């Protein structure tokens, strides 16, 4: 396989496993998130404070899109800052527990609660990130089986979170629901 086709395959995988809280128009969220990732790739060119100062506004724009496209009422800047912390933890190969705790914090901020389904999805998604990084750091290219497995994990987390959202949207008094305010 040529390097270009492999790179395209990985890009498609990244798009397939991304989760943007089930928004109707994920491309509006993704464009801001991609800008943040591009800056993250330049992390060696700036100090930690400058990196955060330049990345968080893109993540904030991404979470503003999530808020606009969902019924969730949350602090966009807090969610963006937590996402930045998760990205840094991921590239610095922090512990599973730390990344899981950060992901739970993001979900708690956005959804306004933590349920069993959210905990299950966060565990799976944390495993997904850690396992993907493990595979990507090996000397071998990802196999088709690896890609299928990663997609299956991503799909399962989406099922868990969408089931929560469906239940959440039917409850009028749920915390974090944006009621047009």
N, C-alpha and C positions, 0 to 999 in steps of 0.2 A: 504494500500500500504506500502511495506517495505521501510525503510529509504534509502536503496541502490537503489531501483528502482525509488524512488522519486528524488534522487540525479542525477541519470542517465537522468531522464526526464528533469531536470533543465539544465543539461549540454547540452543536445540536443537542448533545447530552446535557450540557449546562442549562440550556433553555428548557429542556424537558423536565429537569429535576428542580428547577427554581419554583418557589412558592411565594406568591404575592397576595396571600389572604383571599384567594378566590375572586379577585376583582373581575369585572366584566371586560375591561380593556387593559390587560396586563402590559401591553407595549408602552403605555404611558408611565407605568411604574418602572418598567425595565430600563427605559432610556436614562432615567436618573441614576438608577442603580449601576448601570454599566459605566457611567461617567465616574462614579465613586470607585469602582473597581480599577478603571484605567489609572486613576490617581494613586491608588493603593500599590499598583505595580511600580510606581516611582518612589516608593517609601525610602529607598536608600539615598535619595537626593534631598531629603528635608528632615528636620527633627520631628519628634513625636507631636509636639504642640502645633507646628505648622501643618503637619499631615492631617491632624484632626480638624483644624480650622478650615482646611480646603475640602475635606471629604464630607464632613457632617452636613453642609448645606445641600449636597446632592442627595444624601440619604433622607434629609428632612423633606426635600421635594418629593422623593419617592413615597414616603409615609403620608405626606399631604394628599397625594393621589389615592393612596389606600383609604384614607379617611373620607375623601370626597366620594369614592365609589362604593363605600360600604355604610352600614348602619352603626359602625363603631365610633364612639366618642373617646378619644385618647389624646394624650400629650404628644404631639408630633415630634417635638425636639427631644423629648425623653426617649421615645422609641428609636429615633435616629442615633442618638448617643449610645444607646444599648447595642444597636446594630453595628456601630463602629467598633465598640468593645468586642463584640463577637467576631467580627472580621479579623481584628488584630489577634485575638486569642487563637483563631483558626490558623493564621499564617505563622504564629509563633509556636504552634503545636502544644498549646496548653492542654491540661488534663480533660478527659471526657467530662468529668464532674463540673469543671468550671464552664465549659462550653454549654453543657446541659442547663446549668443554672442561669447563664446569660440568655439562652433561648427561652427558658421558662419566664424570665423577667420580661422579655419582649412580648411574648404571648399574653402575659398577665397585663401588661400595659395596653396592648391593642384590644384584647377581648374583655378586659376588666375582671377577669376571674381565671382560676385554674381548676379544671375538671380532670377526671380520669382520662377522658379522650385527649385533652390537651397535653397531659403528662405523657401519655402513650405516643402521641405524635412527636413531641419534643425529644423523647428518647430515641425514636426511630430516626428522626431527622439529624440528631447529633451523631448517631451511628453512621448515617449516610455521609455526612461531611467528613468524619474521621476516616471511614473506610475509603472514600473517594480519594482523600489526600494520601492515604497509605498506598493505594494502587498507583496514583499518579507519580509518587516519589520513587517507585520501583524502576528498574532499568528496562522493564518490558512494557510494551504498548498494552493498552486496555484491550482485552479480548471482547468479542461480541457477547459472551456469557457475562462478563463483568458489567457491561453496559446494560444488559437486560436486568441483571440483579439490582443495580443502582436505580433503574427506572421503576422496578417493582416496589422498592422501599419508598421512593418518592410518591408513587401512586397511593400506597397504603397510608402515608401521613396525610395526604390530601383527603382521602376518604374519612379519616378520623376527624380532621378539622372541619371539613364540610358538613359532616353529621352534627358536630357541635354547633356550627353556624346555623344550620337549618332549625335545630331545636331552639337556639338562642333567639333567632329572628321571630319565633312564634310567641315568645314570652314578652309581654308588655312591660314588665317591671324589672327586667334584667339590668344589672349594672353595666355601665359602659355603652348602652345603646344610645345612639344619636337620634333624638326625637325631633329633628328639625330645628334644634336650637342653634 
